[in-house]
């Protein structure tokens, strides 16, 4: 018996190691010009150090972080239930001032603008791996041959790699050799549109981008990044011959999980992630140009042999062009459009089905069968039953013993799975004169108390609804984020707030049709309470007049205080604010959006995501308040008793409309609050602030606005820049 246990333990060790096997070794080279990627391999977990390098130090050499996705492995664990990765982060960067002038020579260079600064480590590894594709490999994949573009683009990476050598150690650096057998390396399309005298480029782009994003989201893709070159500091000047020029970062979570994670994981393929798709419109042109590298490049340059992973890459290389075709786009050959006219080509229209061996969801939990409720028998007239027809037994088929085969290099392990014993068939016993017997069975009453809910029904998830019990207070451990009431006009809402003793800080329409209008309000007691508790973001509340959903919404002061104060505090002030609101607004109900009250101080959307305390510093200096004066984005400024200033700002149209993706009835979180205090400017991390104001938000919904947190960060940083 002891021997059997030892053998089983060894098998389990073998299986565990095979699940967590390290990324296979790839051919290396000492010549950077012939390399696919440069990789630094460092002992231990260095993600915090690496994040700081990418976020702050790369700026010194001209590279800026665009849409970071840290610890993607946490999302895998949450969605699929398991991961073999200790860390996997995608940190895309771009050197805008280098690449934008080169777009005027060959705009295809945008196919890797941004490119990923990858970091990964598997669970059973002692080393972390960080690095990026080489500029030589990227240029070759894109098909660029212009000498000036090649020379200047390659030269821009020297300072980047020198900095990484200094921070991570040149001795830890190696180069993966580049070999690419991919013949057709790019996806290229053109989209022709009407451009008459009434044409407005901004309206066109707004409509097009919304249609494009929804088309890909509908096919389970994520818009993981958006980088608009014309909105950068020097974009309009350097790209004056373009009406529009931006890139999307595309991601497909199930694809990425099955490529970068699971048995035989290939996190090194994250060098290509997320996929960058560029789009541009030349000045006064009626044609949009679209392009991106194919995933076949990943397969061939990293020598991926696993059929499942190859299947996923082939699937997306077919599916992406098919989606573009449904939007009336024309596939074209890969040439420099500024020098020659691309010829139309045909695409593969084969339907893409599921990839064999794919893990597409979190393993289902097997539920025990629900208990069958006994019913009290009713006396009914005797009914003569028809004679029963006995079923003909099926012939017995001898089952073959199940066998699990595990491959490990040239060795094969066969595990015979024992057949479970057959469950005994119960014997039916018919007792004559059963009523005459004196049964000793314990009998329970069938009576139940009024309103009793059986256990099997008690756990059934009810659809969240608005309630009228304890308006704004804690009820059964939970508290509502908002107080809803019947729709009233903006004018009447202002009057009610003033009657309650509040001062109005701003009245801000959030959309062109003025269907959504936010009123920001405060009073002296609330301001003092916020300052005394070191939580200046609590210094004002919001009321949303929501014509779209036909109601008003008021942020619950008790909810906000619990979320924004990270210590014990006097609850009398937020409760007094709640009383003022409930006494002056009739017909209030608790919103269905709610969270556990005691959870609020440490709330985070999911493991690895920011909490309230994880503030983001967006600017620093002695002239911060001066720099925001006269900016149309700044809609109110609230000077607090401690000298700090809380202000609210709106965003550009693309960012401002994100509530339409996840629910307009919680739009009161806008205008976005920004705090200036002690020479620094802070915002609540958008991933925290959005989720705490949308407590019913699902991960799938959050993914539809994946580019918004980084867009908010960029726009709040930009508002502090001095006017030229």
Helices and strands as residue ranges (DSSP letters): H 2-19, E 28-29, G 32-34, E 35-43, H 47-55, G 57-61, E 64-65, H 72-80, E 85-89, E 92-94, H 96-103, G 107-112, E 115-116, E 118-122, E 127-133, H 135-142, H 147-168, G 170-172, E 173-177, E 186-192, H 201-217, E 222-228, G 229-231, H 235-238, E 242-251, H 253-260, G 267-272, E 275-282, E 287-293, H 296-301, H 307-326, E 330-331, E 402-408, E 411-417, G 434-436, H 455-458, E 478-480, E 482-486, H 490-499, E 503-509, E 516-522, H 524-532, G 536-538, E 541-546, E 551-555, H 557-564, H 572-584, E 589-590, E 594-596, G 597-602, E 616-620, H 624-628, E 634-639, E 645-649, H 653-656, H 659-662, G 664-669, E 672-677, E 680-683, H 686-693, H 699-702, G 703-705, H 708-718
